[in-house]
Structure formats: C-alpha cells, structure tokens
Amino acid sequence: MTIRMPMFPLQSVVFPHTALPLRVFEARYQHLIDDVSAGDRTFGTVLIEKGSEVGGGDERFDVGTALRIASISRLPESDHRRVIAAAVWRLRISRWVAEEPYPMADVEPWPDEPEDVPPALLDEAESAIRRVLALASELGADTSAIRVDLATDPLTASYQIAALAPVDPLDALALLSSSGPASRLLLCLELLDGVADSLRDRLGG
C-alpha cells in the first residue's frame, strides 16, 4: 500500500515507539504542520544523507518513520513552534513527488519481520545500555534524566533500546533498517559493546 505523505527530513534517525520534540521555524515546515494538523496529523521523516535541514537541496536516505502530531505549542519567538510527535511506524520511500511547498513522498509501510526474541537477548541488551550509561556517567556525562523503562513487547523494546544507544546516524539507520526485533537487538549489542570499549579506554587513560 502506497501513501502520499508530507516529509520532514532530519539529521537524525527517529525510531518507532518513541517521542520526537521538534522546533519548527522554517516557513515550509510551518506550512507542513498547518496542513497535517488540519488532516490526520501524520507526516514522515527520513535521515538526511547530505545537506542541511534548513533551506532545501538535501539528499536523503529512503528509510524512515511515520510521525503523528501529539501537541503543538508556541515558543517565545513569534514564528517558532514546539511540536511533540509520536513515532508510529517504519516506512520506505517509493519516490519523492514534490519539494514545494514542502517535501512530499510516496511511502510504503515497512513492518518488522516476526522474529522470535528470547527473553535473555532482551535482558542482555538492556544490561548493555545500562552499562554504557554507567560508563558515560563515570566520565562526567549527566545521564540522570535518561530512563531505561522498556515495554514488555519485544518489538517496542527493541526500538526503545535502539533509540537509547549512543551511536552515529549511520549506525542508527542500520538499527532502524534491521529486519526485525531480534536482529535489531543483536546489532544493538554489537554496537554497544564497541561504545563500552571506547568509554573504558577513555577511563583507563
């Protein structure tokens, strides 16, 4: 099923089952927010491959996430708004169809494969996140506001752990693109082991 959807490309990866705060100030994205607010409140996002979030002319990856507006509030700057969006499902871009008045694309929902997730795998991934946060705290990072409160559903939890993982955007994109929750958690473990090793090296130095 192909859906034509307004798109808000970003320089970060957004995972389903998480919340996204957006500061909206550029005229074309103000227009997008006005239009989707008057409709089903849904738009999409993908990671920018090259270029900037502001001004257009960017190149984009073809995997992303559908978002649904939860709230909109005004910021002190008269032309800025704060939008809180819930990330709801994964998508693939079929084709870009417009850039004005804002980016539009034909997208297809991309459900995860129904992989079996052993409880031990989920527990190991949760422990890896907590280990990385503890190491980061030892190095002086303020991790007090980060909560590792995972859903009982393994699919949702796999996305929550991916969102918590302190990895670069390309690694985050690989996590988003994983075939299913078990594959995502296994990749998380691999990436988090690398992060933990790097943090330990810094502590040892």
C-alpha positions in Angstrom: 0.0 0.0 0.0 1.5 3.3 -1.1 0.6 6.5 0.9 1.4 10.1 -0.2 2.9 11.8 2.8 4.4 15.2 3.7 8.0 14.7 4.8 10.2 16.5 7.3 13.8 15.2 6.7 16.2 15.4 9.7 19.8 15.0 10.5 19.0 12.2 13.0 17.1 8.9 12.9 13.7 8.6 14.6 12.6 5.2 15.8 9.0 4.0 16.1 7.5 3.8 19.6 9.5 6.9 20.7 8.5 10.6 21.0 10.2 13.4 19.0 10.3 17.1 20.0 10.7 19.4 17.0 11.4 23.1 17.0 9.7 24.3 13.8 10.6 27.7 12.4 11.3 27.4 8.6 8.3 28.6 6.6 7.9 25.4 4.5 7.7 23.3 7.6 5.3 25.7 9.3 3.2 25.2 6.3 3.5 21.4 6.6 2.5 21.5 10.3 -0.5 23.6 9.4 -1.6 21.2 6.7 -1.2 18.0 8.6 -2.8 19.5 11.7 -5.9 20.1 9.6 -5.9 16.5 8.4 -4.8 13.2 10.0 -1.8 14.8 11.9 0.6 12.4 10.2 3.8 13.1 8.4 7.1 11.3 7.8 10.8 11.8 8.4 14.0 10.3 6.9 17.7 10.8 7.6 19.4 13.4 5.5 22.4 11.9 3.7 23.9 15.2 2.5 23.0 18.8 3.2 21.1 20.6 5.8 17.7 20.5 7.5 17.2 24.2 6.5 17.0 25.6 3.0 16.4 22.5 0.9 18.6 20.9 -1.6 19.4 18.0 0.7 19.9 14.3 -0.3 18.0 11.7 1.7 18.0 8.1 2.6 15.0 6.0 1.7 14.1 4.5 5.1 12.3 6.5 7.7 9.4 6.7 10.2 5.8 8.0 10.2 5.0 10.5 12.9 1.7 11.7 14.4 1.5 15.1 16.0 0.6 14.9 19.7 0.8 18.5 20.7 1.8 22.0 19.3 2.8 25.0 21.4 4.2 28.4 20.7 7.7 29.3 21.7 8.9 32.8 22.8 10.0 33.6 19.2 6.8 34.6 17.4 7.5 32.4 14.4 8.7 29.3 16.2 6.6 26.4 17.4 7.3 23.3 19.5 5.8 20.1 18.1 5.8 16.9 20.0 5.2 13.9 17.7 4.8 10.2 18.3 6.8 8.0 16.0 4.3 5.3 15.0 5.6 3.0 12.2 8.5 2.4 9.8 8.4 3.3 6.2 10.2 3.1 2.9 10.2 5.8 0.3 8.9 4.7 -3.1 9.6 8.1 -4.7 9.8 11.8 -4.0 7.0 13.6 -5.7 7.4 17.3 -4.7 9.6 19.8 -2.9 7.2 22.7 -2.8 5.6 23.9 -0.6 7.4 21.2 1.4 8.8 17.7 0.6 6.2 15.1 -0.3 6.9 11.4 -1.0 5.0 8.2 -1.8 5.8 5.8 1.0 5.1 2.2 1.9 4.7 0.9 5.5 7.6 -1.4 6.3 6.6 -3.8 9.1 9.2 -5.7 11.1 9.6 -9.4 10.4 8.0 -11.5 13.1 11.3 -12.7 14.7 11.4 -14.7 17.9 13.1 -12.7 20.7 14.5 -14.8 23.6 14.0 -13.0 26.9 17.7 -13.4 27.6 18.5 -11.4 24.5 16.3 -8.5 25.6 17.8 -8.7 29.1 21.3 -8.6 27.7 20.6 -5.6 25.5 19.0 -3.7 28.5 22.1 -4.5 30.6 24.4 -3.3 27.8 22.5 0.1 27.7 22.8 0.4 31.4 26.5 -0.4 31.3 27.1 2.3 28.7 25.2 4.8 30.7 27.1 4.0 33.8 30.5 4.4 32.0 29.3 7.7 30.5 28.4 8.9 33.9 31.8 8.0 35.3 33.3 10.2 32.5 31.1 13.1 33.7 28.1 12.9 31.4 24.8 13.8 33.0 22.7 10.7 32.5 20.2 11.4 35.3 17.3 12.2 33.0 17.7 9.0 30.9 15.2 6.3 31.9 15.6 2.7 30.7 11.9 1.8 31.2 11.3 -0.7 28.4 8.0 -2.0 27.2 7.1 -5.6 27.7 6.5 -6.1 24.0 9.9 -7.1 22.4 9.3 -5.2 19.2 8.6 -2.0 21.0 11.5 -2.6 23.4 13.9 -3.2 20.5 13.1 0.3 19.1 13.4 1.9 22.6 16.8 0.3 23.1 17.9 1.4 19.6 16.8 5.0 20.4 18.8 5.0 23.7 22.0 3.7 22.0 24.6 6.5 21.7 25.6 5.7 18.1 26.2 7.8 15.0 23.4 8.4 12.5 24.5 5.7 10.0 24.6 3.1 12.8 21.2 4.3 13.9 19.9 4.0 10.4 21.2 0.4 10.3 19.3 -0.3 13.5 16.1 1.2 12.1 16.6 -0.9 8.9 17.0 -4.2 10.8 14.7 -6.9 9.6 13.1 -7.5 12.9 13.4 -7.1 16.7 15.9 -9.9 17.3 18.2 -8.7 14.5 17.9 -5.2 15.9 18.8 -6.2 19.4 21.8 -8.3 18.2 23.1 -5.3 16.2 22.5 -3.1 19.3 24.6 -5.4 21.4 27.4 -5.3 18.8 27.3 -1.5 18.6 27.0 -1.0 22.4 30.0 -3.3 23.0 32.0 -1.0 20.8 30.8 2.1 22.6 31.6 0.5 26.0 35.1 -0.4 24.9 35.7 3.2 23.8 34.4 4.6 27.1 36.6 2.1 29.1 39.6 3.2 27.1 38.9 6.8 28.0 38.5 5.9 31.6 41.8 4.0 31.6 43.6 6.9 30.0 
